[in-house]
Amino acid sequence: MRMSSPSLIVASVSILTLSACTERQREIDIPPQQQFFAALHDLCGNAYRGERVVEREDNDLLEGNEELIVHFVECSEDQIFAPFHIEQPEEDSWDRSRTWIYTMHEDSLELRHDHRLEDGSEDEGNTMYGGYTEDEGYFNRQYFIYTERTGPNDEVLGWRIEIEPGVRYSYGTMSDGEWTWRVDFYLDETVEAPPAAWGHEGGYL
């Protein structure tokens, strides 16, 4: 059996190390917001099942026993549309009123909430609210600031979004960066795509 020479082994390891370092450097050179947006963009076309993992202290949207589905239904170079479908077990129906919209700007990310009534019309006074990131954030976590109000002790309010590719996508509200409500969607398995969100049967783009 022919053995590789020590010099050849060292050279091979050096090439692999250099390649890995170059790849890491390439990722480092990409702003965190763009890496985050790209990770979300990779989910486009897929739907995932989730659950509530942090309950709101008062007036929670969920009971905790609902089936939850997020569908990354449409994407462009700078926008991602992700309807949030909520089962209503007692009524044997689904709430398809909500869509999360992410927009990549030159210097920030934007999150908006498109809320519709079942007839497809806008939920006036309760739609298109959201916020922008105020710094670059992290490649796997972003904070969207709600500038219209603060907490009772001037806490910064808004939304905290995380993604761990192949593992989970987490959406929730936050106060000074800490979760006040959270739902996790599990990315290890896709589910059948749900019907269109209310008012968007013809798509978004």
C-alpha positions as CSV (number, residue, x, y, z in Angstrom):
1,M,0.0,0.0,0.0
2,R,1.5,3.3,-1.0
3,M,1.7,6.0,1.7
4,S,1.5,9.7,1.1
5,S,4.6,11.6,2.0
6,P,4.5,13.9,5.1
7,S,5.1,17.0,2.9
8,L,2.1,16.1,0.7
9,I,-0.1,15.6,3.7
10,V,0.9,19.0,5.2
11,A,0.3,20.7,1.8
12,S,-3.2,19.1,1.6
13,V,-4.1,20.2,5.1
14,S,-2.8,23.7,4.4
15,I,-5.0,23.9,1.2
16,L,-8.0,22.7,3.1
17,T,-7.3,25.2,6.0
18,L,-6.9,28.0,3.6
19,S,-10.1,27.1,1.8
20,A,-12.0,27.0,5.0
21,C,-10.6,30.4,6.1
22,T,-11.4,31.9,2.8
23,E,-15.0,30.7,3.1
24,R,-15.3,32.1,6.6
25,Q,-13.8,35.4,5.5
26,R,-16.3,35.5,2.6
27,E,-19.1,35.2,5.0
28,I,-17.6,37.7,7.4
29,D,-17.4,40.2,4.5
30,I,-21.2,39.9,4.0
31,P,-23.2,42.2,6.3
32,P,-25.2,40.3,9.0
33,Q,-28.5,41.6,7.7
34,Q,-27.8,40.3,4.2
35,Q,-26.8,36.9,5.6
36,F,-30.0,36.8,7.6
37,F,-32.2,37.8,4.7
38,A,-30.5,35.2,2.5
39,A,-31.2,32.5,5.1
40,L,-34.9,33.4,5.1
41,H,-34.8,33.6,1.3
42,D,-33.6,30.0,1.2
43,L,-36.9,28.9,2.7
44,C,-39.0,30.3,-0.1
45,G,-41.6,28.0,-1.4
46,N,-41.7,25.9,1.7
47,A,-44.2,25.6,4.6
48,Y,-43.3,24.5,8.1
49,R,-45.3,23.5,11.2
50,G,-44.7,25.3,14.6
51,E,-45.9,25.9,18.1
52,R,-46.0,28.6,20.7
53,V,-43.0,28.4,23.1
54,V,-43.3,31.7,25.0
55,E,-46.8,32.7,26.2
56,R,-47.8,36.4,26.4
57,E,-48.6,37.5,29.9
58,D,-52.0,38.9,28.9
59,N,-54.3,38.9,25.9
60,D,-52.4,36.1,24.1
61,L,-53.3,35.5,20.4
62,L,-53.1,31.7,21.0
63,E,-54.5,29.2,23.4
64,G,-51.5,26.9,22.8
65,N,-53.2,23.9,21.3
66,E,-53.5,25.3,17.7
67,E,-51.6,24.0,14.7
68,L,-49.4,26.7,13.3
69,I,-48.0,26.9,9.8
70,V,-45.7,29.5,8.2
71,H,-45.5,29.5,4.4
72,F,-42.6,31.3,2.7
73,V,-44.8,31.7,-0.3
74,E,-43.2,34.3,-2.5
75,C,-39.8,36.0,-2.6
76,S,-38.1,38.6,-4.8
77,E,-34.6,40.0,-4.6
78,D,-35.5,42.3,-1.8
79,Q,-38.8,41.0,-0.3
80,I,-40.1,37.9,1.4
81,F,-43.8,37.2,2.0
82,A,-44.6,34.7,4.7
83,P,-48.2,34.1,5.7
84,F,-48.9,32.9,9.2
85,H,-51.8,30.4,9.4
86,I,-53.5,29.6,12.7
87,E,-55.8,26.7,13.3
88,Q,-59.0,27.4,15.2
89,P,-59.8,23.9,16.5
90,E,-63.1,24.8,18.2
91,E,-64.5,26.2,14.9
92,D,-62.9,23.6,12.6
93,S,-61.4,26.4,10.6
94,W,-58.2,28.5,10.0
95,D,-57.3,32.1,10.6
96,R,-55.4,33.1,7.4
97,S,-55.4,36.8,8.1
98,R,-51.7,37.5,8.7
99,T,-48.7,37.8,6.4
100,W,-45.2,38.8,7.6
101,I,-43.4,40.9,5.0
102,Y,-39.6,41.3,5.1
103,T,-38.0,44.0,3.0
104,M,-34.2,44.3,2.5
105,H,-33.1,48.0,2.1
106,E,-29.6,49.3,1.5
107,D,-29.0,50.0,5.2
108,S,-31.7,48.2,7.1
109,L,-34.2,45.4,7.2
110,E,-37.9,46.1,7.5
111,L,-40.7,44.0,8.9
112,R,-44.4,44.7,8.2
113,H,-47.6,42.8,9.2
114,D,-50.3,42.6,6.5
115,H,-53.6,41.9,8.2
116,R,-56.7,41.1,6.2
117,L,-60.3,40.2,7.0
118,E,-61.8,37.0,5.6
119,D,-63.4,38.8,2.7
120,G,-59.9,39.9,1.7
121,S,-60.2,43.6,2.7
122,E,-57.6,45.3,4.8
123,D,-58.1,45.1,8.6
124,E,-58.2,48.9,8.9
125,G,-56.3,50.3,11.9
126,N,-54.6,47.0,12.4
127,T,-52.4,46.4,9.4
128,M,-49.0,47.2,8.0
129,Y,-47.5,48.0,11.4
130,G,-43.9,47.1,12.0
131,G,-40.5,48.5,12.2
132,Y,-36.9,48.6,11.0
133,T,-33.6,47.3,12.4
134,E,-31.5,50.1,13.9
135,D,-28.1,48.3,13.6
136,E,-26.7,45.4,11.7
137,G,-27.8,42.8,14.2
138,Y,-26.5,39.2,13.8
139,F,-26.5,36.8,10.9
140,N,-29.0,34.6,12.7
141,R,-30.9,37.2,14.8
142,Q,-32.5,40.5,14.1
143,Y,-34.4,43.1,16.2
144,F,-37.1,45.2,14.5
145,I,-37.9,48.3,16.6
146,Y,-41.4,49.6,17.1
147,T,-40.7,53.3,17.3
148,E,-44.4,54.4,17.9
149,R,-44.3,53.6,21.5
150,T,-42.1,52.3,24.3
151,G,-42.8,50.1,27.4
152,P,-44.0,51.6,30.8
153,N,-40.3,52.0,31.8
154,D,-39.1,53.2,28.4
155,E,-38.3,49.7,27.3
156,V,-37.6,49.3,23.6
157,L,-40.4,47.3,22.0
158,G,-40.6,45.5,18.8
159,W,-40.0,42.1,17.2
160,R,-37.2,39.6,17.5
161,I,-36.7,37.1,14.7
162,E,-34.2,34.2,14.7
163,I,-33.3,31.6,12.2
164,E,-31.2,28.4,12.7
165,P,-31.0,26.9,9.2
166,G,-32.4,23.4,9.1
167,V,-33.5,23.7,12.7
168,R,-35.9,26.5,13.5
169,Y,-37.4,29.9,12.5
170,S,-38.6,31.9,15.5
171,Y,-40.8,34.9,15.5
172,G,-41.9,36.9,18.5
173,T,-42.3,40.2,20.3
174,M,-39.7,41.6,22.6
175,S,-39.0,44.2,25.3
176,D,-35.4,45.4,25.5
177,G,-34.4,42.4,23.4
178,E,-36.0,39.8,25.6
179,W,-38.9,37.6,24.3
180,T,-42.4,38.6,25.5
181,W,-44.1,36.1,23.0
182,R,-42.6,33.6,20.7
183,V,-43.5,30.9,18.1
184,D,-41.0,28.4,16.7
185,F,-41.3,26.7,13.4
186,Y,-39.3,23.5,12.8
187,L,-37.3,23.5,9.6
188,D,-36.2,19.9,9.6
189,E,-39.4,18.9,7.8
190,T,-41.7,20.7,5.3
191,V,-45.5,20.3,5.3
192,E,-48.1,20.6,2.6
193,A,-48.5,24.2,1.5
194,P,-51.7,25.7,2.9
195,P,-54.3,27.7,0.9
196,A,-53.5,31.4,0.2
197,A,-53.8,34.0,2.9
198,W,-57.0,36.0,2.8
199,G,-56.9,38.7,0.2
200,H,-53.8,37.2,-1.6
201,E,-55.3,34.4,-3.7
202,G,-53.6,36.1,-6.7
203,G,-50.2,36.3,-5.0
204,Y,-48.2,39.2,-3.7
205,L,-45.8,40.2,-6.4
